[in-house]
Amino acid sequence: MNSLTLVFPNQANEIGRLRSSDTVFAQICADYESLIALLPCDASDPTYADLTDSLRGLEDEIRLYLASKSKSPEG
């Protein structure tokens, strides 16, 4: 979860809680971490743009998921 903590430092606890209780959210986070692991250090790598676009999309998805769960009556 280290990479997610860097992007979402204020939501680390909520991310941990949701990952343990929500399989869809856990998969989104796992996908994010898998892509981070593939991210090349060299920005001239031809896959760099695709990876960063996908990571941004997953970050948006995580933000939306966190926002929807924080507004629910349960949370």
N, C-alpha and C positions, 0 to 999 in steps of 0.2 A: 504494500500500500504506500510505500515511500513516494513513488512518482505522483500518486493522487494527492498526497499530503502537500507536495510542493505546489500543485495547482489549486488545491482547495484547502488551504491551511485552517480556515475557520470552521470547516465542516468535517474535519477528520473523525470526530466521534460519531457524527451522524452517518458518515460513510461506512464506518466499521459496523455500526448497528444494523444499517440496511443490508449490508453485504451478508451478514449472518442470518438475516430473517427473510430476505427477498431474493429468490433465485434469478429473477430477470435482472435486477440491479447488479447482483454478483457477477453475472455473465458480461454485462456492459463493462464493469470494472476490469474483469479478466481480459476482455478484448483490448481495452485501453493499455493495460500493462503489457500485453503481448506485442502491441504495436510499438510501444516505447522501447521494448527490447530490440526491435528490428531497426529502429531509427539509426541511420548511419551518422557517424561523426562528421563526415564530409558533406557539406551542403551542395557540392557539385554532383553528388551521386544522383543518377536519373530517377531513383525511387523516392528521393527526399520529399519532393513536392506532394506526391500522392500520400505518403505517410503523414506528413504534417496536416494535409487536408482532412484525412481520416481521423487523426487525433483531435483536431478542432471540432469535428462533427461529434465525436464521442464526448468531448468536454461539454458541448452544448447539451447533449442528451443527458449527461449526468447532472448538469445545472437544472434542467427542466424537471428531472426526476426528483432531485432534492427539493426544489420549490414546490412541487405538487405534494410531496409527503409532508412538508412542513406546514402546509395550509390545511391538511386533513384534520378532522376532528380528533383523531387518535393521537396526533403528534403535536 
